[in-house]
Amino acid sequence: MTLWTAQEAAAATGGEARGDWAVSGISIDTRTLQPGDLFVALKAARDGHDFVAQALEKGAGAALVSRIPEGVSADAPLLLVDDVQSGLEALGRASRDRCAARVVAVTGSVGKTSTKEMLARMLTDQGRTHAAVASYNNHWGVPLTLARMPRDTEYAVIEIGMNHPGEIAPLAIQARPHVAMVTTVAAVHLEAFDDVAGIAREKASIMEGLEPGGLAVLNADIAEADVVRQVAQDLSVDFVEFGRTASAYRLQEVAMQGDETVAQADLSGTSATLHIQSLGPHFAMNALGALACIDALGADRARAVQSLSLWSPVKGRGQREVVAIPGGEVILLDDSYNANPTSMGAALSVLAATPTTAEGRRIAFLGDMKELGPQELDLHAAMAVHPAMAGVDSVICIGPLMQAMHEALPDDKRGGWYETSADALQGLAGRLSAGDIVLAKGSLSMALAKIVDAIRDMGHGLRRHTDTSNE
């Protein structure tokens, strides 16, 4: 299916199309590029223009460039623009303009990716659905997601993130959602904000992009709820709230039963039982907000509740796996993609609540939580007294900041401190025994995925499987 013709792309960007080409997708990485993609030569760690020749050799239908790169013929299929980032944004806006999809945008300090995936899973069963892949939620991820949107899309789910003030509103204005959700507000990126209230205002700025008559879905339980409500009122935006204290979408009870979370909820006056194939009350809260979005989009709620029971987290975000090791099995909780105090606490709560055998232990490999500002050491040390720690047997701390947590832990829970994840791999097999439950959690740069991969590798040559009811 054609996504963009040369003429359409040139009209959208104001650029110059070289050749008469058509593309079926868009790529920013030659390693994952598919034949027929438009290769976008963004400047990031390296200049994408250096890879245009390679992209065309691999079958790219055309390339979006601001100059003709060295080694590329002047008659190659190109779209020449003044600035590649601006050109990508223009493609995204044009794609949004030509598509009649109902759009929901999701932001939040924690849970935006899992909530986006929940929404995509529920909506896919009700119409042609397009959603951001992975965590494509930044200044290039949002326009890329929009530019990739097929013109016959019926539902679109856009994830929007930020690291600094002023980032969310421009992305929301590009997405023009009919529904905007704020999952939660937490002490994340504090090095760029004066306080958590500033983070709340930034998250709430997603409402600036709402289409006329659009609706905001807000978390009633967060400490900064009044700050977010005030932004909605200042923008004259209608909103509904979800949470344990909300009136419209209220979480009543949550229980972890076996490998699933079961929640009782009041969905705007209708009782519902939510089955989520992942452990953790935070997943139930995200699901509640997602169902409020389903209603606001005009989709079928009952069908969405059924689809929700089929959702499971993506790799690195709470995925649960059973790994065979000599003598038995261990349960691996892979939450290695990111970390902040709120999500770390939630992950520890899941670990503490996961049933184990009489011999099994609950072990946590925890890496530094980044971008927490001047309070970073105190916030790391505070994790040592998190209520869930009562149910954790051993904590292996990784990274300079996590040394503060290691020192604050009681002696019987200290599993060791290491500078890097690579250092922590030493003697890993000897640390684990059959029946153990192992959590890996840390900011992405701490590479806790190395721990996860090493545990998985322990099962090579033995029986190894992924739990079909994983998180």
C-alpha positions as CSV (number, residue, x, y, z in Angstrom):
1,M,0.0,0.0,0.0
2,T,1.3,3.4,-1.0
3,L,1.9,5.7,2.0
4,W,3.3,8.7,0.2
5,T,3.9,9.6,-3.5
6,A,6.6,11.9,-4.5
7,Q,4.0,14.6,-5.4
8,E,2.2,14.2,-2.1
9,A,5.4,14.4,0.0
10,A,6.7,17.4,-1.9
11,A,3.4,19.2,-1.4
12,A,3.4,18.4,2.3
13,T,6.9,19.6,3.0
14,G,7.4,22.3,0.3
15,G,10.4,20.3,-0.8
16,E,11.6,19.2,-4.2
17,A,11.0,15.7,-5.3
18,R,13.7,14.1,-7.5
19,G,12.1,11.4,-9.6
20,D,8.6,9.9,-9.6
21,W,8.6,7.6,-6.7
22,A,6.2,6.1,-4.1
23,V,7.0,4.7,-0.6
24,S,5.1,2.3,1.6
25,G,6.8,3.1,4.9
26,I,9.2,5.4,6.7
27,S,12.5,4.6,8.3
28,I,15.2,6.5,10.2
29,D,17.5,3.5,10.6
30,T,19.1,1.5,7.8
31,R,19.4,-1.6,10.2
32,T,15.6,-1.9,10.2
33,L,14.8,-0.3,6.9
34,Q,12.4,-2.3,4.7
35,P,12.3,-2.2,0.8
36,G,10.1,0.6,-0.3
37,D,10.6,2.8,2.8
38,L,11.3,6.5,2.7
39,F,14.6,6.9,4.6
40,V,14.7,10.1,6.7
41,A,18.2,11.4,7.1
42,L,17.9,12.8,10.6
43,K,20.9,14.2,12.5
44,A,21.3,12.5,15.9
45,A,24.4,10.8,17.2
46,R,25.5,10.7,13.5
47,D,24.3,12.5,10.4
48,G,21.7,10.4,8.6
49,H,23.0,11.8,5.3
50,D,26.0,9.5,5.8
51,F,23.7,6.5,5.4
52,V,21.6,7.5,2.4
53,A,23.6,5.6,-0.1
54,Q,23.3,2.5,2.0
55,A,19.6,3.0,2.4
56,L,19.1,3.2,-1.3
57,E,21.2,0.1,-1.9
58,K,19.0,-1.7,0.6
59,G,15.9,-0.8,-1.4
60,A,14.7,2.4,0.1
61,G,12.0,4.0,-2.2
62,A,13.4,7.4,-1.6
63,A,15.3,9.5,0.9
64,L,14.3,12.8,2.7
65,V,17.4,14.9,2.7
66,S,18.6,18.6,3.0
67,R,21.4,18.0,0.5
68,I,22.6,15.4,-1.9
69,P,25.0,13.2,0.1
70,E,28.3,12.1,-1.2
71,G,28.1,9.0,-3.3
72,V,24.4,9.6,-4.2
73,S,23.5,10.4,-7.7
74,A,21.7,13.7,-8.4
75,D,18.9,11.7,-10.2
76,A,18.4,9.3,-7.2
77,P,14.9,9.3,-5.7
78,L,15.1,12.1,-3.2
79,L,13.0,14.6,-1.4
80,L,15.1,17.8,-0.9
81,V,14.0,20.1,2.0
82,D,15.6,22.9,3.8
83,D,15.7,21.0,7.1
84,V,15.1,17.2,7.6
85,Q,13.5,17.5,11.1
86,S,11.1,20.2,9.9
87,G,10.4,18.1,6.8
88,L,9.5,15.1,8.9
89,E,7.2,17.3,11.1
90,A,5.5,18.6,8.0
91,L,4.9,15.1,6.8
92,G,3.4,14.3,10.2
93,R,1.0,17.2,10.1
94,A,-0.1,16.5,6.6
95,S,-0.7,12.8,7.5
96,R,-2.8,13.9,10.5
97,D,-4.8,16.3,8.3
98,R,-5.7,13.8,5.6
99,C,-6.7,11.1,8.1
100,A,-10.1,10.8,9.7
101,A,-8.9,8.7,12.6
102,R,-10.0,9.2,16.2
103,V,-6.8,10.0,18.0
104,V,-5.8,9.5,21.6
105,A,-2.5,10.9,23.0
106,V,-0.9,9.6,26.2
107,T,1.7,11.1,28.5
108,G,2.7,10.7,32.1
109,S,5.8,10.2,34.3
110,V,5.1,6.5,34.5
111,G,3.0,4.0,32.5
112,K,2.6,5.9,29.2
113,T,4.1,3.1,27.1
114,S,2.2,0.3,28.7
115,T,-1.0,2.3,28.6
116,K,-0.4,3.1,24.9
117,E,0.1,-0.6,24.3
118,M,-3.1,-1.4,26.2
119,L,-5.1,1.1,24.1
120,A,-3.6,-0.3,20.9
121,R,-4.5,-3.8,21.9
122,M,-8.1,-2.9,22.7
123,L,-8.7,-0.7,19.6
124,T,-7.1,-3.1,17.2
125,D,-10.0,-5.4,17.7
126,Q,-12.4,-2.6,16.8
127,G,-10.9,-1.0,13.7
128,R,-7.8,-0.2,11.8
129,T,-5.4,1.0,14.5
130,H,-2.1,2.8,14.2
131,A,0.2,3.3,17.3
132,A,3.7,4.4,18.1
133,V,6.3,1.6,18.1
134,A,8.5,1.2,21.1
135,S,8.8,4.5,23.0
136,Y,8.8,6.8,19.9
137,N,7.5,9.8,22.0
138,N,10.0,12.6,21.4
139,H,10.6,15.4,18.9
140,W,11.2,13.0,16.1
141,G,9.2,10.0,17.4
142,V,5.9,11.8,17.4
143,P,6.1,13.2,13.9
144,L,7.5,9.9,12.6
145,T,4.5,8.0,14.1
146,L,2.1,10.5,12.5
147,A,3.9,10.4,9.1
148,R,3.7,6.6,9.1
149,M,-0.1,6.6,9.7
150,P,-2.0,5.0,6.9
151,R,-4.7,7.3,5.5
152,D,-7.4,4.8,6.2
153,T,-6.6,4.5,9.9
154,E,-9.6,4.6,12.2
155,Y,-7.9,4.8,15.6
156,A,-4.5,6.2,16.4
157,V,-2.6,6.0,19.7
158,I,0.2,8.6,20.1
159,E,2.7,8.5,23.0
160,I,4.2,11.8,24.1
161,G,7.2,12.2,26.4
162,M,9.5,14.9,27.6
163,N,12.9,15.6,29.3
164,H,12.7,19.4,29.6
165,P,10.0,22.1,29.9
166,G,8.1,23.1,26.8
167,E,8.4,19.8,24.9
168,I,4.9,18.3,25.3
169,A,2.6,21.0,24.0
170,P,4.2,21.3,20.5
171,L,4.1,17.6,20.0
172,A,0.4,17.5,21.2
173,I,-0.4,20.3,18.7
174,Q,1.1,18.1,15.9
175,A,-1.0,15.1,17.0
176,R,-4.3,17.0,17.5
177,P,-5.8,14.3,19.7
178,H,-9.5,13.9,20.4
179,V,-8.6,12.4,23.8
180,A,-5.5,13.3,25.9
181,M,-4.6,11.1,28.9
182,V,-2.1,11.9,31.8
183,T,-1.3,8.6,33.4
184,T,0.5,10.0,36.5
185,V,3.0,12.6,37.7
186,A,6.1,11.6,39.6
187,A,9.6,12.8,40.5
188,V,11.1,12.3,37.1
189,H,13.5,14.6,35.2
190,L,13.8,16.8,38.4
191,E,17.1,18.1,37.2
192,A,15.2,20.1,34.6
193,F,12.3,21.2,36.8
194,D,12.1,23.2,40.0
195,D,9.6,20.8,41.6
196,V,7.0,18.0,40.9
197,A,4.3,20.7,40.3
198,G,6.4,21.9,37.4
199,I,6.4,18.4,36.0
200,A,2.6,18.2,36.5
201,R,2.1,21.5,34.5
202,E,4.3,20.2,31.7
203,K,2.4,16.9,31.5
204,A,-0.9,18.7,31.6
205,S,0.2,20.8,28.6
206,I,-0.8,17.8,26.4
207,M,-4.3,19.3,26.6
208,E,-3.1,22.3,24.5
209,G,-3.3,20.0,21.5
210,L,-6.8,18.8,22.0
211,E,-9.2,19.1,19.1
212,P,-12.2,21.4,19.7
213,G,-14.6,19.4,22.0
214,G,-11.9,17.0,23.0
215,L,-11.7,15.4,26.4
216,A,-8.9,14.9,28.9
217,V,-8.6,11.8,31.0
218,L,-6.8,12.6,34.3
219,N,-5.5,10.7,37.4
220,A,-7.5,11.8,40.4
221,D,-5.2,10.1,42.9
222,I,-1.9,11.9,42.3
223,A,-0.7,14.5,44.8
224,E,-0.6,17.1,42.0
225,A,-4.2,16.4,40.8
226,D,-5.2,20.0,41.6
227,V,-2.4,21.4,39.4
228,V,-3.5,19.3,36.4
229,R,-7.1,20.2,37.0
230,Q,-6.2,23.9,37.0
231,V,-4.5,23.6,33.7
232,A,-7.6,22.0,32.2
233,Q,-9.8,24.7,33.6
234,D,-7.4,27.4,32.3
235,L,-7.7,25.9,28.8
236,S,-11.5,25.4,29.2
237,V,-11.0,21.7,28.6
238,D,-13.6,19.1,29.7
239,F,-12.1,16.2,31.7
240,V,-13.0,13.0,33.4
241,E,-10.9,11.4,36.2
242,F,-9.9,7.9,37.1
243,G,-8.5,6.3,40.2
244,R,-9.5,5.1,43.7
245,T,-10.8,8.6,44.6
246,A,-12.5,9.3,41.3
247,S,-16.3,9.4,40.8
248,A,-16.5,8.6,37.1
249,Y,-13.9,5.8,36.7
250,R,-13.2,4.3,40.1
251,L,-10.9,1.5,41.0
252,Q,-12.6,-0.4,43.8
253,E,-10.5,-3.5,44.5
254,V,-7.3,-5.0,43.2
255,A,-6.0,-8.5,43.8
256,M,-3.2,-10.5,42.4
257,Q,-4.4,-14.0,41.6
258,G,-1.8,-16.4,40.3
259,D,-0.3,-14.8,37.3
260,E,-2.9,-12.1,36.7
261,T,-4.2,-8.9,38.3
262,V,-8.0,-8.9,38.8
263,A,-9.6,-5.5,39.5
264,Q,-13.1,-4.5,40.3
265,A,-14.0,-1.1,38.9
266,D,-17.0,1.2,38.4
267,L,-16.9,2.5,34.9
268,S,-19.1,5.5,34.8
269,G,-21.9,3.7,36.7
270,T,-21.3,0.2,35.3
271,S,-19.5,-2.5,37.4
272,A,-16.8,-4.4,35.6
273,T,-14.2,-7.0,36.4
274,L,-10.8,-6.4,34.7
275,H,-8.4,-9.3,34.1
276,I,-4.9,-8.2,33.3
277,Q,-2.2,-10.8,32.4
278,S,0.5,-9.0,34.5
279,L,1.1,-8.5,38.2
280,G,0.7,-5.1,39.8
281,P,-1.9,-2.6,40.9
282,H,-0.3,0.0,38.7
283,F,-1.3,-2.0,35.6
284,A,-4.9,-2.0,36.9
285,M,-4.8,1.8,37.3
286,N,-3.4,2.3,33.8
287,A,-6.1,0.0,32.4
288,L,-8.8,2.0,34.2
289,G,-7.6,5.2,32.5
290,A,-7.3,3.5,29.2
291,L,-11.0,2.4,29.4
292,A,-12.0,6.0,30.1
293,C,-10.2,6.8,26.8
294,I,-12.1,4.0,25.1
295,D,-15.4,5.6,26.1
296,A,-14.3,9.0,25.1
297,L,-13.3,7.7,21.6
298,G,-16.7,6.2,21.2
299,A,-15.4,2.6,21.0
300,D,-17.1,-0.5,22.4
301,R,-16.3,-0.7,26.1
302,A,-17.4,-4.3,26.7
303,R,-15.4,-5.5,23.8
304,A,-12.4,-3.5,25.0
305,V,-12.6,-5.2,28.4
306,Q,-12.4,-8.5,26.7
307,S,-9.4,-7.4,24.6
308,L,-7.6,-6.0,27.7
309,S,-7.4,-9.6,29.1
310,L,-5.2,-10.5,26.1
311,W,-2.7,-7.7,26.6
312,S,0.8,-8.3,28.0
313,P,3.8,-5.9,28.5
314,V,6.5,-5.5,26.0
315,K,10.1,-6.5,26.6
316,G,11.8,-4.6,29.4
317,R,8.6,-3.2,30.8
318,G,7.5,-5.8,33.3
319,Q,7.6,-8.8,31.1
320,R,7.4,-12.0,33.1
321,E,9.3,-15.1,32.0
322,V,10.1,-18.5,33.3
323,V,13.7,-19.6,32.7
324,A,15.0,-23.1,33.2
325,I,18.2,-23.4,35.2
326,P,20.0,-26.4,36.5
327,G,17.8,-28.0,39.1
328,G,14.6,-26.2,38.2
329,E,13.3,-22.8,37.2
330,V,13.5,-19.1,38.1
331,I,10.9,-16.4,37.4
332,L,12.4,-13.4,35.7
333,L,10.7,-10.0,35.9
334,D,12.2,-7.9,33.1
335,D,11.6,-4.2,33.9
336,S,15.0,-3.1,32.6
337,Y,13.9,-0.4,30.2
338,N,13.6,2.6,32.6
339,A,13.3,3.6,36.2
340,N,12.3,6.4,38.6
341,P,11.2,6.2,42.2
342,T,7.5,5.6,41.4
343,S,8.1,2.8,38.9
344,M,10.8,1.3,41.1
345,G,8.5,1.1,44.0
346,A,5.8,-0.4,41.8
347,A,8.2,-3.0,40.5
348,L,9.4,-3.9,44.0
349,S,5.7,-4.3,45.1
350,V,5.2,-6.7,42.2
351,L,8.3,-8.7,43.2
352,A,7.2,-8.8,46.9
353,A,3.7,-10.0,46.0
354,T,4.8,-12.7,43.5
355,P,4.3,-16.1,45.1
356,T,7.4,-18.3,45.4
357,T,8.3,-21.7,46.7
358,A,9.3,-22.4,50.3
359,E,13.0,-22.4,49.2
360,G,12.7,-19.6,46.6
361,R,13.9,-16.1,47.3
362,R,12.9,-12.7,45.9
363,I,16.0,-11.1,44.5
364,A,16.3,-7.6,43.0
365,F,19.0,-6.2,40.7
366,L,18.5,-2.5,40.8
367,G,20.3,0.1,38.8
368,D,20.7,3.9,39.0
369,M,17.6,6.1,38.5
370,K,18.8,9.0,36.3
371,E,17.7,12.7,36.0
372,L,16.5,13.1,39.5
373,G,18.4,16.3,40.2
374,P,19.9,17.5,43.5
375,Q,17.8,15.0,45.6
376,E,19.1,11.9,43.6
377,L,21.1,10.3,46.5
378,D,18.3,10.8,49.0
379,L,15.8,9.4,46.6
380,H,17.9,6.3,46.0
381,A,18.5,5.8,49.7
382,A,14.8,6.1,50.4
383,M,14.1,3.0,48.2
384,A,15.8,0.9,51.0
385,V,12.8,1.6,53.3
386,H,10.1,1.3,50.7
387,P,7.3,-0.9,52.2
388,A,7.7,-3.6,49.6
389,M,11.3,-4.2,50.8
390,A,9.9,-6.2,53.6
391,G,9.1,-8.9,51.1
392,V,12.4,-8.8,49.3
393,D,15.2,-11.1,50.3
394,S,18.3,-9.7,48.6
395,V,19.1,-6.5,46.6
396,I,22.0,-6.2,44.3
397,C,22.7,-2.5,43.7
398,I,24.3,-1.3,40.5
399,G,25.7,2.1,39.7
400,P,27.2,5.1,41.6
401,L,23.8,6.4,42.8
402,M,22.6,3.0,43.9
403,Q,25.5,2.9,46.4
404,A,23.3,5.2,48.5
405,M,20.6,2.5,48.6
406,H,23.1,-0.2,49.3
407,E,24.4,1.6,52.3
408,A,20.9,2.3,53.6
409,L,19.8,-1.4,53.3
410,P,19.9,-3.6,56.4
411,D,22.8,-6.1,56.3
412,D,20.6,-9.1,55.7
413,K,19.3,-7.6,52.4
414,R,22.6,-6.5,51.0
415,G,23.4,-8.6,48.0
416,G,26.3,-6.5,46.9
417,W,27.1,-3.2,45.1
418,Y,28.7,-3.0,41.6
419,E,29.7,-0.1,39.5
420,T,28.2,-1.5,36.3
421,S,25.9,-4.2,35.1
422,A,28.8,-5.9,33.5
423,D,30.6,-6.1,36.9
424,A,27.4,-7.6,38.4
425,L,27.5,-10.5,36.0
426,Q,30.4,-12.0,37.8
427,G,29.2,-15.1,39.7
428,L,25.6,-14.5,38.6
429,A,24.8,-18.2,38.2
430,G,25.9,-18.9,41.7
431,R,23.5,-16.3,43.1
432,L,20.4,-18.0,41.7
433,S,18.7,-21.1,42.8
434,A,15.6,-23.0,41.6
435,G,12.4,-21.3,42.8
436,D,13.9,-17.8,42.9
437,I,12.1,-14.7,41.6
438,V,14.4,-12.2,40.1
439,L,13.6,-8.5,39.2
440,A,15.9,-6.4,37.0
441,K,15.1,-2.7,37.1
442,G,17.1,0.5,36.3
443,S,17.4,3.4,33.9
444,L,18.1,2.3,30.3
445,S,21.7,3.6,30.4
446,M,22.5,1.3,33.3
447,A,22.1,-1.7,30.9
448,L,20.2,-4.0,33.2
449,A,19.3,-5.8,30.1
450,K,22.7,-7.5,30.4
451,I,21.5,-9.1,33.6
452,V,18.3,-10.1,31.9
453,D,20.0,-11.6,28.9
454,A,22.5,-13.5,31.1
455,I,19.7,-15.1,33.1
456,R,18.0,-16.1,29.9
457,D,21.3,-17.5,28.6
458,M,21.4,-19.8,31.7
459,G,18.5,-21.7,30.2
460,H,20.2,-22.3,26.9
461,G,20.4,-26.1,26.3
462,L,17.7,-26.6,29.0
463,R,14.0,-26.3,28.9
464,R,13.1,-22.7,28.6
465,H,9.9,-21.0,27.8
466,T,8.0,-17.7,28.0
467,D,5.0,-17.8,30.4
468,T,2.0,-17.2,28.2
469,S,0.3,-15.3,31.0
470,N,3.3,-13.0,31.3
471,E,3.3,-9.4,32.5
